Amino acid sequence: MAFIGNFALLLAFALSVYCFGAGVLALLSPDEPNSQRLSETARRAGIVVFGAVFLAAVALVVSAFRDDFTIAYIFHHSNRDLPTPYKFATLWSGQEGSILFWCLLLSAYAFVLRLRYKTDPRLFAYASVVVAGVQIFFLALVNFAANPFGLLEGPLRPDGSGLNPLLQYPEMVIHPPMLYMGYVGFTVPFAFALGALIMKYPGEKWIHITRRWTMVTWGFLTCGIFLGSHWAYSVLGWGGYWGWDPVENASLMPWLVGTAFLHSVMMQEKRGMLKVWNMWLVFACFWLAILGTFLTRSGIISSVHAFAQSSIGSWFAWFLGITFAVFVFFFVLNHKHLRSDNKLEGMISRESSFLFNNLLFLLLTLDVLWGTWFPKISELVQGNKVTVGAPFYNRVAIPVALILLLLTALGPLLAWRKTSLESLKRNFTWPFTVALIIALFVMLTPTSWGSIFGLKPWHDVSYFYSLMTIFLSALVAFTVGSEFYRGGRVIAEKTGQGMFASMVQLTHRNTRRYGGYIVHFGVVLVMIGFSGSALNQDKEAELGYGDHMQIGSYDLVCRSYTQDDNANQETEWALMDVYQNGQLVRTMTPQRIFYKASQQASTKPDIDQGFKEDLYLVYEGQNDKGQPVIKAHLNPMVIWIWIGAWVMIIGTGLALVENAPVPVTVRVPRMMEHAAPVAGD
């Protein structure tokens, strides 16, 4: 298998070099007789790259299932008793395999791109060449710097070291592929943008193509980020879902810039504005995705998510520098082609809301970028590493997120060019009034609704932020609802359909717009989930048989604790009875697992999820008497984060669906339905 894998990777590398070289020659001499034939051979060579990389990936996975420990990568990331689903995860669980997986996904994206070349042959030819250049870099890595098929030196051992315990969780079979599909996918919008810049592409067709690719990529990255958050919440045992870890930040930055692009691209499509801005946003998405990969693999930062320090960090540093230089060169050469067709005509307009939206996303990205790199910068300047924690990020992120929620509520109510104050007042009054009533109700009834939302007394800063989140989330929800209602009412009046059927038809007529509104509603649910963190509680205790621990309205009783053993792992766990108002409501079993192959331990929290709050129990270990140490967390509203994520993904999928044709219908008066036909009909 090692021979097959190495041969396939070398073949893929050679084909990518040919695709790039032949493609460049064909583009430089379009009038030559053999140019079209050369371009076609370059395209076909690029298509075959996918087959070669796929063969290499299959060879590595088969090696994992065959327990071929002669391959060093398989020895370090698998073992004989590893469950079957995690044998597949071996492909992306380590440095070398994950880069091979990156090559596989990139070749798959390129495969689709090269099959769809008839959409615009010349633009797609430029994009294919750019993608081939990126493929050359990653295939050079797996061939010459991080080969997953390297053989193990020294005597052959009977078993492997095992998969990282943190990765032995069902969600980790899905999370890395989703995240990587987001990271890798930003290569395609960048390829179209750079191609359009080089060839001075006329019109806005390239931006339409780029937008759809970006939406697909953004959807995958969104899924990957939330799966990663849920994994951190369910596996790491610290009771949280986002810790502003550098690798978490690395995934967030391209997501923020991609979100900004998906908003501002509408200004270029509708008004021919922000062409330069959008070009840089597309490049920044790709560049930040590569930067995140550099952070993960260079070893310059410490993270539970990062790979071990290796020499390939310098490869990524050079690649980042080269791609930046190439983009800047062609931007300086052809930037005059990107002049805007129109200018901003009014501060109260949809254009201005998108502009402010973009500036806020950029501010948040710069804040995350600075905080992520600050430890390294401080080490270079002062000689000692100074880390920053959640308070640093939250100081900027929370106010910016609240302003973005406000803009999300205002955006649909604003017209292009200019919006009259009277129109804004008419459309904004009732959503604002209802949202304000909800916020006041929460604030003035702390013993009932306040406890449901998990809020503190009004003078607490975290309470203020949570209350503002509730108010602005309600405002967005009712604004989005009013958009569906107004459009549905018009269709209902014309067709005689029910309101729900009319709103479904409205959505089918403009899937991009109303799919976007559904994404915004998902964001509302996520923000409501975040607001619950204002009343997070935690408590730790050593519990023997029959001992109690109180947290919130729950009384936890340790019924028993024991151990278990199998070929792959040893498990310690406690059996906890949970009482509420004197009644037994559930039994929970937090665990601590020791994996034999890797000689590493991991916690497995037990989480009882509810729409109001989560009860989260962690088995921390044992005290000197052999009794379990249990840590309990009470986390309000967390489930709404995961529900909101699903709604965002559904909305993204809907926005990618083609619009349904607008039916021509005539509503026939009921008195005419049974009228006799006129002679000659």
N, C-alpha and C positions, 0 to 999 in steps of 0.2 A: 504493500500500500504506500509506503514511503516513496518508492520509485515512481509509482503512478502519480502521486501528488506532486512531487517535484517536477516531473515532466509536464504535467498540466499547467503548473504555474509558470514555468519557463515559456511554454507555448503561448499562454495568455499574455505574458510580457512582450514577446516578440510580435504578436499580432497587434497589440496596442501601439507599439512603436511604429509599425507599418501603417496602422490606421491614422495615427497622428501625422507622420511624415508624408504619406501619399495624399492625405486630406489637405495639408497645407500647400503642397505643390499644385493640387487641382484648383484650390481657391486663388492662388497667386497668378495662375495662367488660365483663366476661364475660357479664353478664346482659342486655345490650342485644340487641335483635332482630337487628341486622346484625353482631354481633360475630363470629360464626362465619364469615360470608361475608368479612368484612374480614381475618380471620386466614388464610383460605384464599388470598385474593389476595396477601397478604404472602408466604406460602409459595411460591406459584407465581412471584412476582417473584424470590424468592431462587433458585429453580431456574434461571430464565432467565439469571441472572448468570453461571452457568458457561458457557453458550453464548456470551455476549458476550466474556468474558475469553478463552475458547478461540479465538475468531475473532481477537482481537488478537494472541495468541501465534502463531497460524498466519501472520498477516500479517508478523510480525517474522522468523520463520524463512524464509518465502518471500523476503523482502527480502534475507536473507543469501545464499540460493542464487542470487538474481538479481544479486548484487553491486551492490545499489542504494546507492551511496556518497553519494547525496544525503541519506540519513538518517545523522546524526552517529554514532549508536550503531553502525551497521553499519560505518562507516568506521573507527572506533576499535578494533573487535573482530573484524574479518574481513579477508580479502583474496582475490583471485581464485584463487590457487593453493592455498588452504587445503583440505586433504582433506575429503571429504564428511562423515564422522562428526563432525568438529569444526565444521562449519557448523551442526549442531544444537546443539552446545555453546555457540554464540554467544548463545543465548537466556539462559543463566545466567552467562556469563563476565564480565559487567560490572555496574556498579551498577544502572542502570535496567532492564536485561533481567532481572536476578535478582529484582528486586522484582515485575516482571510475572510471573515464574515463580512467586513466592511467592503472588501473587493467584490464579494458575491453580490451584495445589494447594489453596489455601484454599477456592476456589469448588467444587473437586471434592469435598473433604471435606464441605462444606456441602450439595452436591447429594445425596450419599448420605444424610446426616442427614435432609434434608427429604423424601426418598422413603420413609424408614422411620418416618415420624411416627406411624403407627398403633400402634406399640409402646406408646406412652404419649403421646397427643396433646398434653396440656397441658405436660408436662415438655419434650417436643420443641419445643413452641412457644416456651417460654422460652429453650431452648438456641439455637434458630434466631435469635431476636432478639439474643442475645449475640454469636453468630457474625457477624451482619449488622453489628453495631457495630464489630467488628474489621475486617471487610471494608471498611467506609467509610474507616477510617484508611489502609489499604494502597492502596485505589483512589484516594484523595485524593493519596497520594504520587505514583503513576504519572501522574496527570492534571495535577498542579499543581507538583510539586517535582522529580520525576525521570522525565520523560517519555521513553520509549525511542524515540518517533517524531519527536523534534525534528530539524529540518533543519540540514544543515551550512552554516555561514556561510562566505563567501568563495568563491573559484573552485573548481569541481569538479575533484577529483583523479582520475587514472586508476586508482589502486589504493588499497586500504585499508592501515591500519597493522598488521593481522594480529592473530591471537589470541595472548594471553600464552603464551610458550614453555612455561611450567610446566604449562599446561593442555593442551598437545598431547601427551597420553598417553591410551591407550584407557580406562584406569580413570576418568579425569576426565569421561568421558561418562556414567558411572554414579554416581560418588561424590556430586556435588552434589545430584542428584535424591533420592538416598536420605537424605542429611543434611537436606535441606529438608523432605522428607515427615515426618521426625521432628520438626523444629522446628515446622512448621506444624500437624502433627497434634495437638500438645498444646493447641491452641485448643479442640478439641472436648471433651475431658475438663473443661477449665476452664469451658466454656459450660454443661455439665450441672451441674457443681458450683455455679456461681453461680446458675443457674436453680433448683436444688433449695434453695439457701440463701434465695433471695428468696421462694419460694412455700412455704417450710417443709414440704418434701416429706416425707410420712409413710412410714415403713418404710425398707428398704434397697435398694429396686429401683434407685434412681438410682446407687448405688455399684456394682451389678452391671454396669450399662450402661457406666459410666465406666471400670471395670476393663478391659473388653474393648477399648474404644477406646484406653486407655493401653497395653495390651499390643501392639496393632498399631503404635502410634506408637513405643513403646520398641524394637520389633523393627527398624523402619526406621532409627531413630537409631543403634542398635547396628551395623547394617550400614554406615551412613554413616561412623561413627567408625573402624571397622576398615578400610574402604576408603580413608579418608583417611590412616590410619597406613601402609597398604601403599603408597599413592601417595608419601608422604613418604620411605619406605624405598627405593622403586624409582626415584624421579626426582630428589630433591633432592641426592643424592650425598654425604650426610654420614655414612652408615653406620648411622643410627638410625631408629626408627619412632615415637618419642614424645619431644618436646623440651620439654614444658610451655610451649609457645607460647601466648600469650593467646587466640588464636582456637581452638586445640585445647582449651584450658580452657573456653572458652565453650560448646563442644559437650558437654564432660564434665559440667558442673554440672547441667543438666537431666536428663542420663542418670542421674546419681547419685541425684537426688531422685526421679525416676521409678522407679528400682529400689527405693528405700525405700518408696514408695507401694505398689508391687505386692506387697511383703511385708506391710506393715501393714494393707492392705485386708482381708486374711483375718481379722484380729482384729475388724473391724467386721462382716464377714459372719457369722462364727461366734459371736462373743460380744457384739456391739453395743458395742465399745470403740473408743477413739481416733477418735471422730467429728470432733472439732475438729481434731485432728492431721492426719487425712486430708484434710480440707477445705483446710487450709493447704498441705499437700504438693501437692495438685492445682494450687492457685494458683501455688505456687513453681515448678512445672514450666513452666507457661506464662510466667510473669514472667521466669524465667531464660533461656528461649528467646528472648524479646524482648530481654533485656539482652545476650545473645550477639550478636544481630543489630545492636544499637546499637554494641557494641564493634567489630564488623566494618566498620561503615559510617560511624562518626562521625569516624574519623581520629585519635582521642585516644590510640591505641596503635599501635605499630609491629609489623608482622607480615608474613611472606611470604604469608600467607593473606588479609590484610585488603585492602579496597578503598581507593582514594585518599580523602583528606580531602574532605568535602563538607558542604553546609549541612543535609542531611537528618538529621544527628545530633540537632539540636534537636527535630525532629519526634518522633523516638523517645524523647527525654528527656521530652517532654510526655506522650506516650502512656503511658510507664511510670508517670509520676506519676498520671495520670488513672485508669488501671486499678487501681493500688494504692489510691487514695482510694475508688473505687467498691466494691472488695471489702471494705475495712475498714469502710465505712459499713454495708453490709448484714450484715457479720459482727457488728458491735456491736449492730445492731438485732435480729438473730434468733439470736444464738449460744446462747441458752437452749434452743433446740430441739435442740441437738446434744449434750445430756447423755448420758453413757455409761450403758448398761443394766447393766453389771457392772463389778467392780473386779478388780485383779490379786490373785489368791489365793495364789500361791506364787512364789518366786524361781526355783525349778527347774521351769519350765513352758514350753510353746511360746509363750505370751504374752510372757513375760519375754525369751525369745530374740529375738522380733520387735522388742520394745522396744529392747533393746541394739543390735540390728542397725540400727534406724532412727537411733539416737543416733550410731552410728559413721559412717553415711553422711552425716548432717548435719555431723559434725565434719570429715569429709573435704571436703565441699562448702564449708564456711566457710574451710578452709585454702586451697583452690584460689581461692575468691573473693578472699580477702585478698591472696594472692600476685599475682593478676592485676591488682588495682587498686592495689597498693602503689606502683608507679612513679608513677602519677598523684597519689596521696595525698602521697607524698614531695615531688613537684614543687610541689604547692599549699602544703605546710607549710614546706619548707626552701628552696624556690626551685630545687632541682636534682633531677633524676630519678634515683632509685636503683632499679635492676632487681634481681630475684631470679632465681636459676637453679634447676636441677634439685635440688641438695642441699637447698634450703629445702622444696620439696614432698616430696621423698623422706623427709625427717626425720619427717613425719607420715604420709604415704601408705603407706609400707611396713609399719610396725607395725600401722596400722589395717587394712590389707589382710590381714595375717596373722591378726588377731583375727576378722575377718569370715570367713575360711576356717574357723577353729575353730567359729564359730557355725553355719556352713553344714553342718559335720559333725555338730554336736550337735542342730540343729533337728529333723530327721526322727525322732530318737530320743526326743524329749520329747512328753509328752501335754498335752492342754489342761487348764487349771486347776492341776493338781499332778502331779508325776512322782516316784515313789518312787526312792530311791537304789538299791534292789535292782534295779528295772526298768532304770534307766540303766546300772548296772554290767553287767547281763546282756546288754544290746544293744550296749554300747560296747566290751566287752573285746576281742573278736576283731578288729574293725577297727583299734583302737588298737594291738594287739599286732603285727599284720601291717605297719601303717604304721611302727611303731618299728623293726621288723626291717629294712625297706627303708632307712630313714634311717641306721641303724647300718652297713648293708652299704655304702652310699654313702660314709659317713664313714671307714670302716676300710679301704677298698680304693681309695685315691686314684689308683693307677696304672691301674686298669681302669674301673670304673664311675664313679669320680670324674671321669675325663677325658671320659666320655660326657656327663655332666651339666654339664661346664664349671665345676668348682668349684675354689676355691683352698684352701690349707692351713687347718686348722680354726681357727687363731687369728685369721684375717682376718674382719672384721665382715661384709663382703659374702658371704663363705662361710657365715657363721652364718645370714644372712637366706635365702640360697639353700637351705641344708640344711633350715631350718624350712619353707620353701615346699614342698620335696619331701615332707617328713613330713606337713604338713597337707593337701597335695594328695592324697597317698595315702590319708590318713584320710577325706577327703571322698569319694574314689572308692570306697573299700570300704564306707563307710556307705551311699552311694547304691546300690551293688551289693547290699548286704544287704537293702535295702528291696525291690528287684526280686525278689531270691531268695525272701524270706519270703512275699511276696504270690503269686509264681508257684508256690511249693510248695503253698500252700493250694489253688489252682485245680487244680494237677496231681493232688492227692489226690482232689479231688471229681469231676474229669472224666476222669481217666486219660490226659490229653494229655502230650506231652513238655514239658520245662521251658521251652524257648525259646518254643513256641507258647503256653504258659501265661502267660509274661511279656508276650508281645505282647497277649494277651487282657486281661491286667491293665492294661496301658497304655491300651487302648481303653476300658476301663470308667471310668477316671479320667484323662482326657488332661491336665487342668490340673495335677494333682499330679505325674504321672510325666513330663509334658513339662517341668515345672519342674525335676525331678531331672536331666533330660538337659541343660537349661541349666546347672545346677550342674556337671555333668561337663565341659561346654564351658569353664566358668570355670576348672576344674582344669587343663585343657590349656593355656589362656592363661597361667595363673600359672606352669606349668612352663616355658613359653617365656620368660617374664620372668626366671625364675631363671637362665637361661643368660647373662644380661648380666654376671654376676660375672666371667666370663673373656673378655670382649671384648678383642681385640687389634687394633692398627692400626699400619701402617708406611708410610712414603712414600719414594720413590726416583726419581732421574732415570735413565732407562734408554735406552741406545742399542742398536743391533743386537747381539743375543746376550748382553746384560747380564742378571744374575740378581738376584732379590730373594727372601729367605727369610721366610716367616711361618708359624708353627706347623709343621705337617708338610709344608707345600707349598713347592716351589721354583718360582718364577715366572721365565720366560725370555721376553724380548722378541724375538719372531721378526721383526716388521716394524712399520712405522707409515706411514700414508698419509693422503690426503684424498679427499673425494668432493664432488660439487656437483650440485644440481638446481634447479628453478625456485623451490622453497620454502625451501631451506636449504643451507648448507655444513657438511660433517662432517669432523672430524678423529678418527682412531681408531688404536688400537694393537692388534696381534695378539699375544696372550700365550699361550704354552704353559705348562700347569700340570703339574708332575711331583710325584708322591708315591711315596716309597720307590724312587726311581729310574725309575719308570714314568710315561709320558705318560698322563694321565687325562682331560684335556680341553683345549680351546682357547677362550680368552675374548677378547672384543673390546669393551672400554670405549670410549665415544665422548664427544666434545664437539661440540655442534651450534650453529651460528650461523644464526638465522632472519632472512632478508633483509628481510621486510616490517616487522618490529618492531625490527630492528637490535639484537636481544638474543641472548645466548648461554645455553645450558643444557647440563648434563651428562646423560649417559645411562649409568648404571652397568651393568656386567654382573655378574649375581648367579648363582652356582651354588648352588642350594638343596639341602640334604640333611637327613635326619632328625636327624643329629647336629650339623651346623653349616653355616653359609653362608660361602662365599668371595665377597667383595664387592670388586670392582675399580672404581676411579674414574679417569677421564682428567682430570687437573687442569689440563692445559695443556702448554706447551712451555717449555724453558729457552732460554738464549741461543744454544745450538748447534742449536736446532730439534728437540731430542730430547723425547719425551713424559715428563711427570711423572706417575707412577702412584702412587695411594694405595690400599693394600690393607687391608681389614678382615676379621677372622675372628670371626664372630658365632655362638656356639653356640645351638642349640635354637629359633631364631627361627621355623622353620616351624610349630611347635606353636601359636604364637599364631594363625596364619591357619586352621589346622585347628580349633582351639578356637572361633574366631569362627563358622565354619560350623556346628559342633555347637550353639552357642548359638542361632543363627538357626533351625535345624531344630527344636530344642526349643521355641522360641517359637511356631513355626507349629503344632506338634503340640498345644501347650497351648490354641490357639484352636479346635481341632476339637471338635465336639460329642461328648459321651460316647456310646459304643455302648450299646444296651440290654443289661442283664444277662440272659444266656440261662438258662432253667430246664432243667437237665440232670440226669439220673439215671444213675449208673453201674451198668450191669447186670453182675452177676457172670458171668464167662466160662462157668461150668458151666450157666448158665440161657439162654445165647444161642440154643441149638438145642433148647430144651425144647419139647414139643408144646403147642399152645394148649389152654387149659382150655375145657371145654364152655361155650358161651354167650359167649365172647370175640368 
